[in-house]
Amino acid sequence: MRRRDFIALLGGAAAIVPLGGHAEGPRERVLYFTHSAGYRHDVIPLSKAILTQLASNSGVFEVTATEDPSEFSTDNLGRYAAVMFYTSGELPMSDAQKNTLLNFVRSGRGFLGVHSATDTFYTWPDYLDLVGGYFNGHPWHQTVTIGVVDPSNPLVAFLGNSLQLEDEIYQISDFDYRRSRVLLRLDPSSVDLGKTGVHQRFYGWPLAWTRFHGEGRVFYTALGHEPSVWQDARFQRLLTNAILWSMRRSP
C-alpha cells in the first residue's frame, strides 16, 4: 500500500469522537496479537494504526501490537487489561503460554477476536470454548445488510436496527449459541443462499457476539477483512465500545 493511500485510509480514525471525557491517571493496556500461522491479511498494518488512533482518542486505553508469542507469560500479561487477536492458523504457542492466556481471561480480564481470530487453533478445544465458534468458509464478499439483534445493547445501540457494509462474510461452525449473546447477524435476504459453499444453520450467520469465560469478558466480530471496514466510523466505534466493555469500563 502506498504511503498516501495508507494515510487517506487512516484519516477516518482521526475523525472518531471519543465516547467520553479523557480519563485521568494511567491508561489500561491492550495487547494486539497479529501472528499469522495461516492466511495473513493485508489489512493488519492498517488495523494497528487505526487501533492506536482509537486508543489515543479514547483517553482510557493504549494498544501494544506484537506477533511474538513470548509475550504470553504470566508476568507480561499482568500488564494488560485485555488481549485482542487478529490471528490465523495453529499459532506457535506452548502449552504453558496457552494456559497463561486462558488463566488471564478466567481471572477477569478481556479477550477480543477480530475476523480471522476464529480461523485459529482448530486443534485446541479450549480455544473454541474461549472464542465460541470457528470459521467455516466465506461464500460472500459483497455489500450485505447486517441486522442488529439487540438494538438496546450499549455496544451496538448506536447502529440502530441494521446497517449495510461491504466485507468478506464469514460463516461460523461449532457456534456456542447457548452461551453467546449475538449482537450482529447477517440478513440472509441480502445474499444468495444458493451460492456454492453456503452452509445454512439454525442460528444463521452471527457476525458479532459477546460471552464470558470464567470471570472474563469475551467479544468477537467476524467483520474486518477489508480496509474500508477498518476505515468505517461505525466499525471503529464498535471496536472501541467492545474494548471498553471487555475491561469493565463504559459502555
C-alpha positions in Angstrom: 0.0 0.0 0.0 1.4 3.4 -0.9 2.0 5.9 1.9 -0.5 8.4 0.6 -3.2 5.7 0.3 -2.4 4.5 3.8 -2.7 8.0 5.3 -6.0 8.5 3.5 -7.4 5.3 4.9 -6.2 6.1 8.4 -7.9 9.5 8.2 -11.2 8.1 9.2 -9.9 7.0 12.6 -8.7 10.5 13.4 -12.3 11.8 13.0 -13.8 9.5 15.6 -15.1 11.4 18.6 -14.2 9.9 22.0 -17.2 8.3 23.7 -16.4 10.0 27.0 -14.1 12.5 28.5 -10.4 11.7 28.8 -9.7 9.7 31.9 -7.3 10.8 34.5 -4.5 8.6 35.6 -2.7 5.7 33.7 -4.4 4.1 30.8 -5.3 0.5 30.6 -3.2 -1.6 28.2 -4.5 -3.8 25.4 -2.2 -6.4 23.7 -3.0 -6.7 20.0 -1.7 -10.1 18.8 -1.4 -10.4 15.0 0.6 -13.6 14.4 -0.5 -15.3 11.2 0.3 -19.1 11.1 -2.2 -19.4 8.2 -3.5 -16.8 5.8 -2.1 -13.3 6.5 -4.4 -10.4 6.0 -3.1 -7.4 4.2 -5.1 -5.1 6.4 -3.1 -5.9 9.6 -0.7 -2.9 9.4 -3.6 -0.5 8.8 -5.5 -2.1 11.7 -2.6 -1.5 14.0 -2.5 2.2 13.1 -6.2 2.6 13.5 -6.4 0.9 16.9 -3.5 3.1 18.0 -5.5 6.2 17.0 -8.7 4.9 18.6 -6.8 4.3 21.8 -5.4 7.8 21.7 -8.9 9.2 21.1 -10.4 7.2 24.0 -8.3 8.6 26.7 -8.8 5.3 28.5 -6.5 2.6 26.9 -3.4 2.2 24.9 -2.5 -0.6 22.4 0.7 -2.6 22.1 0.9 -4.7 19.0 3.1 -7.8 18.8 3.5 -11.1 16.8 5.8 -12.6 19.5 4.2 -15.5 21.4 6.7 -15.0 24.3 4.5 -12.1 25.4 2.1 -14.7 26.8 3.8 -15.2 30.1 2.2 -14.5 33.5 4.4 -11.5 34.2 3.9 -10.0 30.8 0.2 -10.4 30.6 -0.1 -9.0 34.1 0.5 -5.6 32.5 -2.6 -5.8 30.3 -6.4 -5.4 30.8 -7.3 -7.2 27.6 -5.9 -9.2 24.7 -7.1 -8.8 21.1 -6.4 -11.5 18.4 -6.3 -10.9 14.6 -4.6 -14.2 14.0 -4.8 -17.4 11.9 -3.7 -21.0 11.9 -2.1 -23.0 14.6 -0.2 -20.4 16.5 3.3 -21.4 17.8 2.3 -21.1 21.5 3.4 -23.6 24.1 1.0 -25.3 26.4 2.2 -23.0 29.2 1.5 -19.9 27.0 -1.9 -21.2 26.1 -2.8 -21.8 29.8 -1.5 -18.4 30.7 -3.9 -16.8 28.2 -6.8 -18.9 29.5 -6.0 -18.0 33.1 -5.7 -14.4 32.1 -9.2 -14.3 30.8 -10.7 -16.6 33.5 -9.4 -14.2 36.2 -11.5 -11.4 34.9 -9.5 -9.8 32.0 -10.8 -9.2 28.5 -10.4 -11.1 25.3 -11.4 -9.8 21.8 -11.2 -11.5 18.5 -11.4 -9.9 15.1 -12.2 -11.6 11.8 -9.8 -14.5 11.4 -9.5 -15.0 15.2 -12.0 -17.8 14.6 -9.7 -19.2 11.9 -7.2 -20.0 14.6 -6.4 -23.0 16.9 -8.6 -25.6 15.3 -6.7 -28.3 17.2 -7.1 -26.7 20.6 -10.6 -27.3 22.1 -10.1 -24.8 24.9 -9.8 -22.0 22.4 -13.1 -22.9 20.9 -14.6 -22.7 24.4 -13.0 -19.3 24.7 -14.0 -17.7 21.4 -17.3 -19.5 20.8 -17.1 -20.7 17.2 -14.8 -21.5 14.2 -14.6 -20.0 10.7 -16.3 -22.2 8.1 -15.9 -20.5 4.8 -16.7 -17.1 3.3 -19.0 -17.5 0.3 -19.9 -13.9 0.1 -17.6 -10.9 -0.5 -20.0 -8.0 -1.1 -22.3 -5.4 0.4 -24.7 -7.0 2.8 -27.3 -6.0 5.2 -26.5 -6.7 8.9 -29.2 -6.9 11.5 -28.6 -5.5 14.9 -30.0 -8.3 17.1 -30.4 -6.3 20.3 -30.5 -2.5 19.5 -30.7 -1.8 23.2 -27.3 -3.3 23.9 -24.8 -0.4 24.6 -22.1 -1.9 22.4 -24.3 -1.6 19.2 -27.1 0.7 20.2 -25.7 3.5 18.0 -26.2 1.4 14.9 -30.0 1.4 15.1 -31.8 -1.7 13.7 -29.5 -2.5 10.8 -26.6 -1.4 8.7 -25.1 -2.1 5.3 -21.4 -3.0 4.9 -19.1 -4.4 2.2 -16.8 -7.1 3.6 -15.8 -10.7 3.4 -18.6 -12.5 5.2 -17.7 -15.4 7.4 -19.8 -18.5 8.2 -19.4 -19.9 11.7 -19.4 -23.6 12.7 -19.5 -25.1 16.2 -21.2 -21.9 17.4 -21.9 -21.9 21.1 -25.2 -20.2 20.8 -26.3 -21.1 24.3 -23.6 -19.2 26.0 -23.1 -16.4 23.4 -25.1 -13.2 23.2 -25.4 -12.4 19.5 -25.1 -8.6 18.7 -25.0 -8.6 14.9 -26.3 -11.2 12.4 -26.3 -11.3 8.6 -29.6 -10.6 7.0 -29.9 -13.6 4.7 -32.2 -11.8 2.3 -29.3 -9.7 1.3 -27.2 -12.6 -0.1 -27.6 -15.5 -2.5 -28.3 -18.6 -0.3 -27.9 -20.9 -3.3 -24.3 -20.0 -3.8 -21.7 -22.8 -3.7 -20.3 -23.3 -0.2 -23.2 -21.8 1.8 -24.0 -23.7 5.0 -27.4 -22.9 6.4 -27.6 -23.5 10.2 -30.5 -22.8 12.6 -28.5 -20.0 14.3 -27.9 -18.2 10.9 -24.7 -16.2 10.4 -23.7 -14.4 13.6 -21.2 -11.6 12.8 -20.6 -10.3 16.4 -21.2 -11.7 19.8 -20.2 -11.5 23.5 -19.7 -14.2 26.0 -18.0 -14.9 29.3 -15.1 -17.2 30.1 -14.8 -17.7 33.8 -14.8 -14.1 35.2 -13.5 -12.7 31.9 -15.5 -10.9 29.1 -15.1 -12.0 25.5 -16.1 -10.2 22.3 -15.8 -11.4 18.8 -16.7 -9.9 15.4 -16.3 -11.7 12.1 -16.0 -8.4 10.3 -12.7 -6.7 9.5 -11.3 -8.1 6.3 -11.5 -5.0 4.1 -9.5 -1.8 4.7 -12.7 0.1 4.1 -14.3 -1.6 7.1 -11.5 -0.6 9.4 -11.9 3.0 8.0 -15.6 2.9 8.7 -16.5 5.0 11.7 -19.2 2.5 12.7 -16.7 -0.3 12.9 -14.3 1.8 14.8 -16.9 2.7 17.4 -17.9 -0.9 17.7 -14.3 -1.9 18.5 -13.9 1.0 20.9 -17.1 0.0 22.7 -16.0 -3.6 22.8 -12.6 -2.9 24.2 -14.1 -0.7 26.9 -16.7 -3.3 27.7 -14.1 -6.1 28.0 -12.2 -4.0 30.5 -15.3 -3.3 32.5 -15.3 0.4 31.6 -18.0 2.2 29.8 -20.2 1.5 27.8 
